[in-house]
Amino acid sequence: MPELVEATIARIGAQGDGVAQTERAQFHVPFTLAGERVRLAVDGKSASLDAILVPSPQRIEPACNHFGTCGGCQMQHLAPEAVAAFKREQVAVALAHRGFDAAAVLPTIMLPPGERRRARFAVLRIGKRVLLGFHERRNHRLVDLAACPAVLAAIGRLIAPLRELAKQVRFEAATVTVATGGMDLVLDGKLRIDLGIREALADFAGTHNIARLTAAGETILERAAPSLDFGGTLVTPPPAGFLQPSAAGEAALREQVLARIGSPKRVVDLFAGCGTFTFPLAKLAPVWAIEGDQPAIDALSRGARGAKGLKAITALRRDLYRRPVEAVEFDAGDTVVIDPPRDGAEAQSRTLADSPVRRIVAVSCNPATFARDARILVDAGFHLSDVQPVDQFAWSSHIELVASFER
């Protein structure tokens, strides 16, 4: 039986949990805030919140009835200005760990909630009942969503219809993306696509403005191109292909990148994806866009063929983890934009360190791997300028950043 223990939350950890130090151990307690006096239910090496005895003045009412159960959001209970400070601190701590001055980190650019343009819903069937939503935090129990204030309203309106569709079509997950031509819907699972299922999916698409519908890897229909606007160029990403989580967040990152790019002779866009930065950069200079995912680079290439008023874009597929661009492949006049996945780009950073490149603009969704890679570059003679955190993951503990290096 759990033991009830009183404690004070010392700080908020990197995952958004409150951290409490007791005589027994240190515990990470979800949905608590720094300075709060709490009562914990301690069971072995873990503890859960039993009661808040003295709340933080920064505690606010969550925007969602599912908050505290659903694992999609971690920080709806924290005032926005405190969230901004927390996220700046996460970047500063990661940089300080690698020997950088935390003062280089600028105040966080905050973007409004309710702007997420993509959601992936899981499905669970219990007898005749169908649950659709997100998993609870740290376990596989599914929260049956009634609504989600983190996503665009167009996605929220699909929650109930998708749940009904799942009673007829036995998909296991649904990824919904809001695009210019309508909704892009991807259904995953071991589906048997017979004539009846095709008709049901076609009816659903017609009723709910689905531009493209993909099921079990097969494009069932495409009524319109589910395109996205990348700096004035329309690009149609592959089904469920990577994209920035919100249009506002993408615009903020793009603005920060362009503000740091200078007057390049050529831009090398590493981990280019479908061209989020490629197309805006091609207004300024020729771009060499490199990406390891074939469907993504194909989408970028199609967009480039239809683009007007841009400098030359050369799109290349290359796995930058297995085969980073070597130092001798760069020219001294190149400016590099690099936006790797969460694992960062350690190998690529080492070749950049040995290259003649003088300016690098980095975008990162992981402060720890960014700081690791930054140390490689700075040790090779680059200077790290200010670092700009951008919060487009409202109510979560995630943070993105943009920074530039020069030598």
PyMOL commands that set and color helices and strands:
alter all, ss='L'
color gray80, all
select helices_A, chain A and resi 80-97+102-104+153-156+159-168+195-207+247-260+278-281+294-306+327-329+346-353+367-379
alter helices_A, ss='H'
color red, helices_A
select strands_A, chain A and resi 3-12+18-21+26-29+37-43+46-54+109-110+118-126+129-135+142-144+173-179+182-188+210-215+218-222+228-230+233-235+266-270+287-291+313-317+334-338+359-364+383-391+400-406
alter strands_A, ss='S'
color yellow, strands_A
deselect
rebuild
show_as cartoon
